[in-house]
Amino acid sequence: MLWNKISGNAKIQNKRGANMTLGNKIKQLRENKKYSQEELADLLKVHSVTISKWENGTQEPRAKRLSELANTLNTSVEYLMGL
């Protein structure tokens, strides 16, 4: 995978060349767990607007929230960040 920083929004490029933003990964993982934005927000003790901002790329989670998010979605911070 290649790591790119584009317009303040982290993008991941997979082996097939398709770009996947951090927000797209969050959304995909959330939907795989069948959580609504509101349900995920409740689990993380944040507002649902925050989840929406993470998913649409207007805001990124801080380190502490990123770790909590990864744990809640059963993934790793490294996966989310494309490392």
Secondary structure, DSSP 4 states (H G I P E B T S, - for coil): -EEEEETTEEEEE-TTS-EEEHHHHHHHHHHHTT--HHHHHHHHTS-HHHHHHHHHTSS---HHHHHHHHHHTTS-HHHHHT-
